[in-house]
Amino acid sequence: MKVENTQVQMRKGILEYCILEIIARGEVYASDMLEELTAAKMIVVEGTLYPLLTRLKNAGLLDYSWVESTSGPPRKYYKLTPTGSEFLEQLRQTWQELVDSTTFIINRKKSN
């Protein structure tokens, strides 16, 4: 078993949460999301990001608007919907519970 496979699955598991956290700060362009995710060592490619954004939009969590660009075609900027904000708050609670549970397990002393 390769550790890389497990690492990839762990990153995939929190990717949606990370994307929603980025968008929660304000309207954001997809390539800016990719840059931030890459800087955070969340290895993501366009072929992963765009289908996820579409799925989140279809679920009613995101909306977007087209903004004219001075250096090319219009850009699609994403923002959270009110439903998306509520969803993200639930994910934040779940994330904190996972961090707490994991920390508990990691720090627990062997009982022998």
N, C-alpha and C positions, 0 to 999 in steps of 0.2 A: 504494500500500500504506500502510495506516495503522499508526503505531507502537502505537496503543492495542490493536490486535488481537494483536500480538506480546507486549505487556505482559500481557495477559489470559492468554495461553497459558503464559507463564513462571510466573505466579502459580498457575495450575491445576496445573502440573507439580510444584509443591512443597507444595501444599495438604495432601495426605495425610500427608506427612512432618511438617508443622507440627502437624497435629491429633494425630498419634501422640506427638509431643514434649510437647504440652500434657497429654495424658492420662497420660503416663508419670510426671508429677509427683505423681499421686494421683487418686482418683476425682473426676470433674468433670461438671457439669451442662452440657447443650448450650448454653444461653444464655450461660453463662460463657465457653465456648469462642468463641462468636460475638463477645462483647465483646473478648476478648483478640485475636482475629484482626483485628477492626476497628481496635483500638488500634494494631496493628502494620501497618496499612494494607494488610492482605490482605482485599480487598473480597469478602465472602462473605455470602450470604443463606441463610435457613433452607432454602429449596428446593434449595440445593446441599449444605448440611451434612448434613441428615438422611438423604438417600439414600447419601451417602458413609459415614456412621456405620453404616447398615444393611449396606452392602457389606462394611465392615471386620469387622462382627460375624459375618456369614455366612461370611467367610473364616477365622473362628476367631481373629482378632487382638484382638477386644474382647469384653468381657462387660459386663453392666450389672446394676444392682440398683435396685429401687424404694425410695425413701426418703420417708416421710411428711413433708408440709410443713405448717407452721402457717398459711401464707397461701394455701391453695388445694389443688389435687389433688396426689397423690404425684408426686415428681420422679424421673426416670430418670438415674442417675449411671453414667458409663462408666468402665471401668478396662481396662488391658491384661491379656491372658492371658499365660501363659508363652510361647506361640508368638508373640504380639504383641511381647513384649519382645525376643525373638530377631530378629524381622523388623525392628524398629526399630533394633537394633544394626547390622544389615546396611545399612539406609538411612543411618545415621550415617556409616558407612565410605564409602558411595557419595557422600554429600554432601561429605565432606572431599576425596575424590578430585576431584569436580567443581570445588570451590572452588580446589584446588591447580592443576588444569588450566587453569581460566579465568584465574586470576591469572598463570600462566606465559604464556599467550597475550597477555593485556592488557599485561603488562610487557616482553614481548620487543621488542627494538629492531629496527628495520627494517634488513635486511642489504643495503644498497646502498652 
